Structure formats: C-alpha cells, structure tokens
Amino acid sequence: MLLEHGKTNVCIFNMQNDIMPHFHNHKQLVLNCQWLADVCQSLKVRCFIVEHREFGERPQALTTVAGEATRLLTDYFDFLKEPHIVEHLKRNPCEQYVLAGAETHVTLFQSAIGLKKKNKAVFLLADSCSARSEIDHTYGLERARDNGIQLITREMFFFEMIRSPQYPGYMDLAMKFIPSARNMA
C-alpha cells in the first residue's frame, strides 16, 4: 500500500528538550523530525506534534519549522487513550497515519496498535524514530512490523506524497528535501 497525500496524517511524538538527550542518536532524530515537519508544511500534509505534558518544550527549530502543526498533549503512551485527541482526530479524519519521534517501542508502538484497532493504515518512519537504547528501537520496529505496521523511510514518505516529477515545484522540493538529488541536477 502506498501513502496517499489527501488521506494521510503525520504524528511526531515526544520531541521535547527534557527527554531528547536520553534517546539513541538524538541529534539526528531531531533533524529528521524537523525535516518531516518541513516536508509536511511544504506539501500541505496535516501534521500533529504529540507531547507528554511532563517533558517540557520542544526544540525551537522544530517549533519554527512545524509552523501551524497542531500540538496534542497526552499523559498516556497510546495517545488514543486521551478523549480530546480522539475527538481532534475525528474532526481531522484520515485513513493513513505516519508516526515518527520517540520512543519506538513505547509511545509509537502503543499508538500504532491503537490506530490499527481503529482500522487505520499505520506507517512508522524507521529512520525518524528512536528509543533510549538501540535494542529497544530495533525490537520496537520488529514488533511493529509483526503487527502489520508498515516500515518506511523519509524518502519513501516524500516520494509517495508527490508521486511524480510532474508535481508542482518538484525539482525545487527534491533539491531541498533529498540531498542526493543535488548531485543529479
């Protein structure tokens, strides 16, 4: 199954300053989530920033690039345990969800399973999520795949959102978001 532009919501989880240093490869994780938020803004894909109430603010660079992304606060690992989030998603319906951020084996996994129970197609950005340890990240991805969650990469997300080099502004977008495209120009 491919992602479809008008049927996709993106959720970026727990990119908060108080917990970021504890994640494996956290600097790259922040950059990848900023990239994702920027792609969403540029392609007009709905993006939600999901944060636990107790973990502080997100990096300013992510706040800036996320622009109009809606901030959703939660106390649960599965964000669908929050009635206000369920109501928000009902007002912004879609069939497909792309999840990124932290932690792979906890919040992302439990939220992905919650979405699957609601018959949603769920995709995990394998190169844009992390955990405190590499083994938890690895087994979180494996368990997600075993439960029908599709694993994709940032490039897969980008190219499935635009679908064709005929997409308006394709070359400029590719040059901005796909570093290897600069070598092809």
Residue pairs with C-beta under 8 A, 6 or more apart in sequence:
1 121
1 150
2 160
3 96
3 98
3 123
3 152
3 157
3 160
3 161
4 95
4 96
4 160
5 43
5 45
5 161
5 162
5 163
7 94
7 95
7 96
8 45
8 46
8 94
8 96
8 97
8 98
8 161
9 45
9 46
9 47
9 48
9 89
9 92
9 94
9 96
9 97
9 98
10 36
10 40
10 45
10 46
10 47
10 48
10 97
10 98
10 99
10 100
11 47
11 48
11 50
11 79
11 97
11 98
11 99
11 100
11 101
11 111
12 33
12 36
12 37
12 47
12 48
12 49
12 50
12 62
12 66
12 69
12 100
12 101
13 50
13 51
13 79
13 99
13 100
13 101
13 102
13 107
13 108
13 111
14 50
14 51
14 52
14 55
14 101
14 102
14 103
14 107
15 29
15 30
15 33
15 49
15 51
15 58
15 59
15 62
15 101
15 102
16 51
16 52
16 55
16 56
16 57
16 58
17 55
17 56
17 57
17 58
17 59
18 54
18 55
18 56
19 55
19 56
19 102
20 26
20 29
20 30
20 59
20 102
22 132
23 29
23 102
23 103
23 130
23 131
23 132
24 130
24 131
24 132
24 133
24 134
24 137
25 130
26 130
29 101
29 102
29 128
29 129
29 130
30 59
30 61
30 62
32 100
32 125
32 127
32 128
32 154
33 62
33 100
33 101
33 128
34 59
34 61
34 62
34 65
35 128
35 154
35 177
36 47
36 100
36 125
36 128
36 154
36 157
37 47
37 49
37 62
37 65
37 66
37 67
37 69
38 65
38 177
39 45
39 154
39 157
39 158
39 161
39 177
40 46
40 47
40 66
40 69
41 47
41 65
41 66
41 67
41 68
41 69
42 173
42 176
42 177
43 161
43 162
43 173
45 161
46 92
46 94
47 66
47 69
47 70
48 69
48 70
48 71
48 72
48 88
49 58
49 62
49 66
49 69
49 70
49 71
49 72
50 72
50 74
50 79
50 85
50 101
50 107
50 111
51 58
51 71
51 72
51 73
51 74
52 73
52 74
52 75
52 107
53 73
53 74
53 75
54 75
57 63
70 88
70 92
72 79
72 82
72 84
72 85
72 88
73 82
74 81
74 82
74 85
75 82
76 82
77 106
77 107
77 110
77 111
78 107
78 110
78 111
78 113
78 114
79 85
79 107
79 111
79 114
80 86
80 89
80 111
80 114
80 115
80 118
81 114
94 120
95 120
95 121
96 120
96 121
96 122
96 123
97 112
97 115
97 120
97 121
97 122
97 123
98 123
98 124
98 125
98 152
98 157
99 108
99 111
99 112
99 122
99 123
99 124
99 125
99 129
100 108
100 124
100 125
100 128
100 129
101 107
101 108
101 128
101 129
101 130
102 108
102 129
102 130
102 131
103 129
103 130
103 131
103 132
103 136
103 137
103 140
104 124
104 129
104 130
104 131
104 136
104 137
104 140
104 141
104 144
105 131
105 136
105 137
105 139
105 140
105 143
106 131
106 140
108 124
108 129
108 140
108 144
109 140
109 143
109 144
109 149
112 122
112 124
112 144
112 147
112 149
113 147
113 149
115 122
116 122
116 147
116 148
116 149
121 150
122 148
122 149
122 150
123 149
123 150
123 151
123 152
123 157
124 141
124 144
124 149
124 150
124 151
124 152
125 152
125 153
125 154
125 157
126 141
126 151
126 152
126 153
127 153
127 154
128 154
129 137
129 140
129 141
130 137
131 137
131 140
141 151
144 151
145 151
152 160
155 178
158 173
158 177
158 178
162 170
162 173
164 170
165 171
167 173
171 181
171 185
174 181
175 181
175 182
175 185
